[in-house]
Amino acid sequence: MSQIPESLYARIRQEVAARADRLWEVSLALHRDPETAYEEHRAARLLAGELEQEGFEVQRGVAGLPTAFVARTGSAVSAREGPSVALLMEYDALPLLGHACGHNLIAAAGLGAALALRAALGVVEGTLLAVGTPAEERGGGKVAEVAAGLFEGVDAALMFHPGVHDWTWAPLTASAQVRVGFHGRAAHPTGSPTEGIDALGALIQLFNTLGVLSRRLPMGSHIQGIVTEGGRATNLVPAYAEGLFGLRGETTSALEQLVEELRSCAQGVALATRTGVEVTDVGGRYEHFRDNEVLSTLFAGHLDRAGIRLSEPTAGVYLGSSDIGNVSTRVPGIHPWIAILGPEASDHTPEFAEAAAGPRARRVMSAAAEALACTAADVLLRPDVREQAWARLRAKAAAGR
């Protein structure tokens, strides 16, 4: 197995250390000025500008998203020529909660890794990409970037996520948002009750049916819904009622089966209530995350040098869903979880948002930047790593995992 001189890893760590103050300034700037999904104009401008200043060629507005960008450096004309690695940056915030998911740290660590690796290598043989991925919390910029072919030819997609556990990878389920609308016929409930067809009653029946279904769902699968339209007046039988349902499955195929079960339930209710029904996806689906053990093991080893030791996730615990899943099913990828609070806490809370600007978060950001840059160097400089990572992804795909 080919090896990289320890001196290169040392240079990478030196380059991250030299930029540590500026990276923290960038992280705090994002934290002070949170922008929600698809509105991250200042964040994208700040990050792209930092990369441009250090010699990256930046393309803004990629994949039809005004706040997405790709910064590129290296000897190859395209990612299809020679080795290629992408460092991913998220920077959208949560409504009312700001950076309660710590995306300011993801962005700063990805930025630091890209700048440090380029400086340490001098000339990048192949392609190094720093990819700005907006709207992870709603809709998923990576979904659009995958569809646009942005990751074609890339050998590895690397990022980390702050959390409340130190785990080598994040158990992330597949997810979808599905809208169900029932069409009935309006009528006055006392004057002409037999003429009405109650669309709201049909929707309520669907909720009851899904409640029964939920009791037999396998581990990792979940349905949760809300009523988004239920009528406008109590003295009219509603002609239209609508619900929005969030579905999760442990794997992408499990999610697809669950969506079909929801569709069958809705059609059965419509038949029983003499209503019409429409079942439509809302936005892009998130696929389940496929950890690439070849790469996540390398990352964990590099992170260990900074005094942070990662372990396997707790069985049966799921951390939600993310658009990194759509990347990881096509390109070898990692998404380790590094704690900035203890396991008694939770992200998506005011306490987590505060922690994302605290001293522990700064240490995690720098350590993650170092480990990401060193792992990216492994991918670019070691053909055996690339071959093994691709072999692992193909094996998981064949097994449906």
N, C-alpha and C positions, 0 to 999 in steps of 0.2 A: 504493500500500500504506500503510495507516495505521501510525503510529509511536507509541511511548510516550516521553514526555519522559525524558531521561537523568536528570533529577532524581529520578524515581521509583525507578529502579534504584539510584541513590545512597542513597536513603532505605532501601531494602531492605538494602543492604550495611551501612548504619549499624545497622539493627535487629539483624541477625545478629551484628555485632561486639559490640553491647551485651549480647547473651545468650551470647557465646562461652564464658565461664567456666562458666555454668550448664549449657550444652549438653554441655560436656566432662565435668562432674560426672555428668550423666545417663548419658553413654556409659560412663564408668568404673564407675558403679554397676551397670549391666547386665553389664559385663565381669567384675566381681568376683563376681557372683551369677548364674551362667549357669543357665538353665532350658531343658530340652529340650521338644520338640514337644508341644503341648497342655497343658503344665505351666507356662506362662509367666505365672503369676498375679501375681507381684510386678512383673514388667516391664510388664504391661498396666496394672496399677494405677498405677505410677509415671508412665507416659506419658500415660494418660488424665487423671490428676490435674494434670499440668503444663498440659495444654490447657484443662481446666476452670477452672483458676485465672486464665487469661487470656481468659475469656469464651466459649469454645467450648461448645456444647451436646453432651454426650457420651451416646451410647447404648452400653451394654456388652452383651456376650454376643450379638452379632449373628450371623446365619447359623447359629444353634444351636451356636456355639463359645464356651465360657465365657471364653476368653482373647482373643477378637476384640472390636474396638470401632470405632465411627465417631464422630468429633468433627466438628461442623458449625458453620459460621458463614456469614452472608451474608443478603442481602435476600430471596432466593427461598424459597418455602415448601418446594419440593422441587428435586432436581437437574434435573427436567424443565422447570423454569421459568427461562429465561435461561441464560447460560453457566455451566459447572460444571467444576471441576477437582479431581482427587483426588491427594493426596500420600500415598504408601504407605510403611508402616513395617514392617520385619521385626525380630523380636527373639528368635527361638528359637536355642538353642545346640546344639552337637553333643555327643552322649554321649562322655564321657571327654576331649574336646578343648576344651570350652568354646566361646568365640566365635572359633573357627578359621576362620569364614567372614566375620567382621566385621559380623555383624548388629547389634551394638551401635552401630556407626557409621551404618548405614542408618537405624536408629530415631532417633538423635540428629539426623541431617541432615534427615530428614523432619519431625521435631518443630520444629527451628529454622526450616525453610522456612515451615511453617504459621504459626508465631507471628510471624515477621518480616513476612510478607506481610500478615497481618491488621492489624498495627500500622502498616505503611506506607500501606496503602490507607485506613485509618479505617473506612469502610463498604465491604464487599464487595458489588458489584453482581452478583448471581448467587449461586453456591454454592461455597464452599471446603470440601473434605472432607479430614480427616486420618484415614487408615484404618489401623487396627492389624490386621496380617495374620499370624497365628501359623502355626507348623508348616510353614514352607517346606521344611525339610529332610526332612520325613516326612509325606506325605499332602496337604499343601497347603491352608492356610486360604483362599487366594484361590480355589481350586476351589469350595469351599463358598460363598464370598461371591458369586462369579459366578452360581452356581446359584440363590442366594437373591435375585438381581436387584439387588444392592447397587450395581452400576455402571451401571444403566440411567439414561440421561439425562446421564451424565458425558461430557465432551468430551475429556478427556485424563487418563491415569493416569501419574504421574511418580515415579520413584525412581532411585537409583544403587546401584552395588555396588562395594565395595572389592575389589581384586584385585592382580595382578602385571603388568598392562598398562594403558596409557592408551588406551582404545578408545571410539569414539563409541557403539558398541552391542555387546551380548554375543551371540555365535552360540550360541544355546541350542536344543537339539534337543527333539523330542517324546519322551515316555517313558511306559512302562507297566510295571507289575508283574503278572505272570501266574503263577498257580499251576496246575500240572498234576499230577493224582493218578491213578495207575493202580490198578485193582482186579483182583486175581488170586484164587488159592485156596491156602490154607496146606496144607503137607504136610511130612512128615519126608523129608529129602533122600535118606536111605538106605533107610528102611523102605518108603516108598511114593512114590518119585520121580515116577512117571507121573501121580499124582493131583494134583500141585501145578501151579499156574500162577503163574509167578514175576513178581510185580509189580515188584520191584527190577530184574530183568533187562530188563523193558520200559522202565523209566526210564533205565537205562544205555544202551539202544539209542537212546532219544530224544536223549540227550546226544551220542552218536556221529553221529546224523543231523544234528543242528544244527551240529556241527563241520564237516561237509561244506558245509552251507548257508552258514555264515559266510564261507567262502572267496569267495563270489560276491556278497556284499552290497555295495550301493553306498556311496559315501562318506557318512559321517554315520550309517549304520545299524550296529547292534551288538546281540548277544545274549550275555548272561552268566547262568549259572545255578548254583544250589547245591542239594544234596540236603537236604531238611528232614525227611524220614521215609524210612527204608530197612529197617525191620525191627527186631526186638528180640533175636533169638537166632540164632546161627549154625547151629543144628540144626533150623531151620524155614524152609521156603520162604516168603518174605514175601507175605502176602495183600494188603498195601497199601504203596505207595511214592509219595512226593510230592517234587516239585521246585518251587523258586521261581525264576522267570526275570525278569531285568530286560532290557527291550527299548528301544532308542532308534532314532529315525528322523529324518533331516534335516528332514522336514516331517511334519505331522500325518497327511497321506494316506500317506506312506511308512511311518509307524508302523503305521497300520491294515493296510496290506498285509503288513507283517512279522508282526503278530499273527495274521493269517489263515494265513500260511505256517506258523507255529508250530502252530496248531490242526490244519492238514492233516497236518503231520508226526506229531503226537501220535495222530491218528486212524489214520494209516497204520501206525504202530508197534502200536497196539492191535489192529488187524486181523491183523497178522502174528503177534502173540504171544498171541492169544485172550484179551486182557485187556479190561476196561472202562476208559474214560478220562473224566475231567472236566477241562475247561479253563475257569478262571474268573479274571476280573480281581480284583486286590487293591487296593482304594483307587481314588481318582480318577486319570485319566490327565492328564499334563502335555502341553499342546499346544506346538508350536514357537513361538518368539518372533518376532513381526513388528515390527521396528523401524519407527517412523514418522520418516522422514528430515526432515520439516518441523520436528518438535519436537526431534529429536536435534541438528539443525544449530543451532537456537536455543540449546539447552543448551550445546553446545560453544563457541559464541561467548561466552556469559556466563562460562563456566569459564575461557576464555582470559584474561579480565581478572584472574583470580587467579594467572596464570602457569602454568596447567596446560593443555597443548595435547593434544587428542585426535586420534587417527588412525583409519583404517579397520582392522578386524580383519585378522589374517593369514589368507589364504585357506586353507581346509582344516583350520583349528584350531577345535575345538568346546569349549565350556566347561561341558558337562553339560546339565542340564535344570532348569527352575524353573516354579513355578505362575504366574509373571508371564506366561508364554505364553498361558494361558487368558484373561487379561485383555486382552492385546494383540491377540487375534483379534477382539475385540468393541468395543474402545475404542482410539483412538490412544494409543500408549504409548511410553515410553523406558526403557532399562535400560543406561545407560553404565557402563563399567568403568574405575575410577580406581585407579592403583597405590599401594599402601602398602608394597610390597616390589618388588625388581627381578625381571625376567622369568626369572631362574634359579631363583626360588623357586616355591612352590605354596601355594594355600590348603588348608584341611583338614589342616593340620600344626601342631604345637606352635609352630613359629617364626612362623607367620601369626597365631596367637592372641596371641602376645607383641606382635607388631607392631601389632595392633588396639588396643593401649593405649599406643602410642608417639607421639613428637612428630610424625612424618610423618602418622600417622593423624589427629591433631588438625587439622593444616592441611587435609588432604583433607576431613574432616568439615565444617569451616567453609566451604571453597570450594564443596563440593557443596550445602550448605544455601543459599548465596547463589544459585547457578546454578539450583537447583530453584525457588526463590521467584521469580526473575526470569522463568523460563520459564512458571511458573504465571500470572504477571501478563500475559505475552504472550497466553496462552490466554483469560484472563478479559476482557481489554480490547481485543483485536484480532479482530474478526469474520473478517478475511481469514485469520488463522492457523487458526482453527477450521475454516473452510471447506476450506482446503488440506489440513489434517491428515486430515479425514474423507475427502476425495477420494483421498488417498494410500492410506488404509486400504482403501477400496473397490476401488481398482485392484489392490492386492496380493491381496485376497480373490478377485477375479475371476481372477487369474492363478495362484491356488493357492500363493502364496509367503508 
